[in-house]
Amino acid sequence: MDIKTLQGDFIEAIFGGDKSPAVNHVIGDDTLTAEQRFGIYKGSVHGILTQALGTMFPVCKALVGDDFFHNMCDLFINEYPPRTTYFAEYGSDLPTFLSTFEHVKDIPYLTDVAQLEWARQVVWHANSFDVTDFSALSTLTEEQQSKVVFQLAKNMHLIESEFRIDELWFAHQPESDVKFENIDINQAVKLIVRKDQDALKISMMSDDENDREFWDFLQSISLGHNLERLAEQYGDA
């Protein structure tokens, strides 16, 4: 038995596949059978990943309750097993999973809350980009300049939701004075999640014309619009 086959058998079994090949690699005794030993190992893996998800999505967990969250994570882990050994990168697929999860359809804002919590996770662990040297554009030809594409800093994330997920998130923070019963949950929001030095900030864009133009500009950058298109759209702004 080569190590690659052994690892493949265990991965398949741990994340919802046929467990028979993996169990055949385990030695049982009078205390625990091979299947029981494997079950303990699988439970440990799922338990550690569920604990990590609970840390990254605490408001989602609070909204559905501990038991529901645990069972939901068990299904999520089987469908979206880790693709990295770095815990901070695990959980990016939870919003996608929730968007089609039948058992949370009566909590329509849950997917967006998960997006907000994941954005906080990404932004917190992101390294800021160096300050852009726009003078370097002068070294490019006019054609080259028109094709330049900018990127939002990794410590900034944009979220648009039909629900007031920012206040919902704040309502679950220990020192917040936002009360759940006072939230107009059906109020649409456009949020900027960013890291400012060692603090995470959530800013809501207003209906002010300047805020709308700023949001549209950031959206255009995030969509990969090149400099020529940006100039056409915002050259007079």
C-alpha positions in Angstrom: 0.0 0.0 0.0 1.6 3.3 -1.1 1.1 6.5 1.0 -0.9 8.3 -1.7 -3.5 5.5 -1.8 -3.6 5.4 2.0 -4.1 9.2 2.2 -6.8 9.1 -0.6 -8.7 6.4 1.2 -8.8 8.4 4.5 -9.7 11.7 2.8 -12.5 10.0 0.9 -13.9 8.4 4.1 -13.4 11.5 6.4 -15.4 13.7 4.0 -18.5 11.6 3.4 -17.3 8.9 1.0 -17.0 5.2 1.3 -15.3 4.4 4.6 -14.6 0.7 4.0 -11.2 1.1 2.4 -10.0 3.5 5.2 -11.4 1.2 8.0 -9.4 -1.7 6.4 -6.2 0.2 7.2 -7.1 0.5 10.9 -6.2 -2.1 13.5 -8.9 -2.8 16.1 -8.6 -4.5 19.4 -10.8 -5.8 22.3 -11.5 -2.2 23.4 -12.5 -0.6 20.1 -13.1 -2.0 16.6 -11.4 -0.7 13.6 -14.6 1.1 12.5 -15.0 2.7 16.0 -11.4 3.9 15.9 -11.8 5.4 12.5 -15.1 7.0 13.7 -13.2 8.7 16.5 -10.6 10.1 14.1 -13.3 11.3 11.7 -15.2 13.0 14.5 -12.1 14.7 15.7 -11.4 16.1 12.2 -14.9 17.4 11.8 -15.0 18.7 15.3 -11.8 20.8 14.8 -13.1 22.2 11.5 -16.5 23.0 13.0 -14.8 24.8 15.9 -12.8 26.8 13.4 -16.0 27.7 11.4 -17.7 28.7 14.6 -14.9 31.1 15.4 -15.0 32.7 11.9 -18.8 32.8 11.7 -19.9 33.6 15.2 -23.0 35.6 14.2 -24.2 32.9 11.8 -23.8 30.4 14.6 -25.8 32.6 17.0 -28.6 33.1 14.5 -29.2 29.4 14.0 -28.1 28.0 17.4 -25.2 25.7 18.4 -26.8 22.4 17.5 -28.1 23.5 14.1 -24.7 25.1 13.3 -22.9 21.9 14.3 -25.0 19.7 12.1 -24.9 22.2 9.2 -21.1 22.3 9.4 -21.0 18.5 9.3 -22.7 18.6 5.9 -20.7 21.6 4.7 -17.4 19.9 5.6 -18.3 16.9 3.6 -19.3 19.0 0.6 -16.4 21.5 0.8 -13.4 19.7 2.4 -10.3 21.9 3.2 -8.1 22.6 0.2 -5.4 24.3 2.3 -3.6 23.6 5.6 -4.1 27.2 6.7 -7.2 27.4 8.9 -7.7 31.2 8.1 -8.4 30.2 4.5 -11.1 27.7 5.3 -14.7 28.8 5.1 -14.8 30.8 1.9 -17.5 28.5 0.5 -19.9 28.8 3.4 -21.9 31.6 1.9 -22.3 29.6 -1.4 -23.3 26.6 0.6 -25.9 28.6 2.6 -27.4 30.1 -0.5 -28.7 26.7 -1.6 -29.2 25.1 1.8 -32.9 24.3 2.1 -33.0 24.4 5.9 -32.1 28.1 6.2 -34.4 29.4 3.5 -36.5 31.1 6.2 -33.4 33.1 7.2 -32.9 35.0 3.9 -30.2 37.3 5.3 -28.0 34.4 6.6 -26.0 34.1 3.4 -25.2 37.8 3.4 -24.2 37.7 7.1 -21.8 34.9 6.2 -20.4 37.0 3.4 -19.8 39.9 5.8 -18.1 37.6 8.4 -15.9 36.0 5.7 -15.0 39.5 4.4 -13.9 40.4 7.9 -11.8 37.3 8.0 -10.1 38.0 4.6 -9.5 41.7 5.4 -8.1 41.0 8.8 -5.5 38.5 7.5 -4.7 40.6 4.4 -1.5 42.5 3.9 -1.9 46.0 2.7 -0.7 46.9 -0.8 2.2 49.3 -1.0 1.2 52.8 -2.0 0.7 53.0 -5.7 3.2 55.1 -7.7 1.0 56.6 -10.3 4.0 58.5 -11.8 4.9 55.1 -13.3 2.0 55.6 -15.7 4.1 58.3 -17.5 6.6 55.6 -18.6 3.8 53.8 -20.6 2.6 54.6 -24.0 -1.0 55.9 -24.4 -2.1 52.5 -25.6 -0.5 50.7 -22.7 -2.0 53.2 -20.2 -5.5 52.5 -21.6 -5.1 48.8 -20.8 -3.9 49.3 -17.2 -6.1 47.5 -14.7 -6.1 48.5 -11.0 -7.1 46.3 -8.0 -8.7 47.1 -4.7 -6.3 46.7 -1.8 -6.6 43.3 -0.2 -7.5 44.9 3.0 -10.8 46.2 1.5 -13.9 44.3 0.6 -17.2 45.5 -0.9 -20.5 43.9 0.0 -24.0 44.8 -1.3 -27.0 43.3 0.5 -30.8 43.7 0.5 -30.7 43.4 4.3 -29.2 45.5 7.1 -26.6 43.0 7.9 -24.1 45.5 9.4 -26.5 46.4 12.2 -27.4 42.7 12.6 -23.7 42.0 13.1 -23.2 44.9 15.5 -26.2 43.7 17.5 -24.3 40.5 18.4 -21.2 42.3 19.7 -20.8 42.4 23.5 -20.2 46.2 23.8 -22.7 47.3 21.1 -25.8 49.4 21.9 -27.6 48.2 18.7 -30.7 46.2 19.6 -31.9 43.4 17.4 -35.5 44.3 17.8 -34.8 47.9 16.6 -33.2 46.8 13.3 -35.0 47.4 10.0 -33.7 44.2 8.5 -35.1 44.8 5.1 -33.1 47.9 4.5 -30.6 47.5 1.6 -27.0 48.4 2.3 -23.7 48.9 0.5 -20.8 48.2 2.8 -17.0 48.7 2.7 -15.2 46.3 5.0 -11.6 47.5 5.6 -8.6 47.2 7.9 -7.3 50.4 9.3 -4.0 49.7 11.0 -5.1 47.1 13.7 -8.8 47.8 13.5 -11.5 46.4 11.3 -14.1 48.9 10.2 -17.5 48.5 8.4 -18.7 51.6 6.6 -22.1 52.0 5.0 -22.5 54.1 1.9 -25.2 56.7 2.1 -27.6 57.8 -0.7 -25.5 61.0 -1.1 -24.4 61.5 -4.7 -20.7 61.5 -3.7 -21.0 58.2 -1.9 -22.9 56.7 -4.8 -20.2 57.8 -7.3 -17.4 56.6 -4.9 -19.2 53.2 -4.6 -19.6 52.8 -8.4 -16.0 53.7 -8.9 -14.8 51.1 -6.4 -17.2 48.5 -8.0 -15.7 49.3 -11.5 -12.2 48.7 -10.1 -13.3 45.4 -8.5 -14.9 44.3 -11.8 -11.5 44.8 -13.6 -12.4 47.7 -15.7 -9.3 49.1 -17.4 -8.1 52.7 -17.2 -9.6 53.7 -20.5 -13.1 52.6 -19.3 -12.6 54.3 -15.9 -11.6 57.5 -17.6 -14.7 57.4 -19.8 -16.9 56.8 -16.8 -15.3 59.0 -14.2 -13.1 61.4 -16.1 -15.3 64.4 -15.3 -15.9 63.3 -11.6 
